[in-house]
Amino acid sequence: MWINLLIGLLFSAISYLLTPKPKPPKPATLDDFNIPKANEGDEIGKVYGTVWVKSPHVAWYGDFGTTPIKSSGGKK
């Protein structure tokens, strides 16, 4: 019985040591979001009333910075 237990623990330790370590995810870039962008030379249309604009011009949209998430663990 003890030999089987030791063999099981040995194989568990080997399995743990040989598992590949996951790579951390890359931070999102502006290209990952579907935000319309203003290009130089594009025409700016005039809208009167309520209409659906298929390609709006957006010159600035938020501050897309990355901040690492730090957790102290414990309580949820």
N, C-alpha and C positions, 0 to 999 in steps of 0.2 A: 504494500500500500504506500509506504513512504517513498519508494523508488518511483512509482507512478506520479506521485505528487511533485517530486523534484524534477522529473522529466517534463511535466506540464508547466511548471514554473520556468524552467529553462527555455522551453519553446515560446512561452509568452514573452519572456524578456528579449529573446532574439527577434520575435515578430515586432515588438515595440521599437527596437533599435533600427530595424530595416524599413519601417514605414516612411514614405516620402513626406517631407515637411511642406505644408502649404505655403505658397507665396502670398504676401500681402497684396490686396487689390490696389490698382493704380488710381490716383485721384481723377475725378471727372474733369474733362476739359470743356471749353465752350462748344466744340464741335459735337459733343454728346447730346446737347440739347437742341430741340427743334425751335429755335428762335429766329424770326426773320431779321435780316441784317440790311442796313442801308449801304448801298454801293455808290461810289462816286459816279455821277453822270446819270443816275436814274431819275426819271421824271417823278414829280410829286403831284399827284392828282388832287383835285378839289372835290369834296363830297358835300352835297346838299341834301339834307334829310337823313333818313335811316336806310342804309344800304349795307351790303356785305362786301367788305374789301378783301380780295383774295390774297394780295401781297402787300401788307402794310409796311411802312418804313419805320424801323426802330433804330434809333441812334445809340441808345444806352439802356441797358436792362439789368439793374441790380449790380451787386459787387460779388462776383463769383470767385471768392478766395477759398483756400482750403485751410481748415483748422483741425488738428488731430483731436480725436476723441479720447479723453482720459477718464477712466473709471476707477473709483476707489474700491469697487467690489463690495460684497456684502448684501445690503438691503436692496430690494427692487422697488 
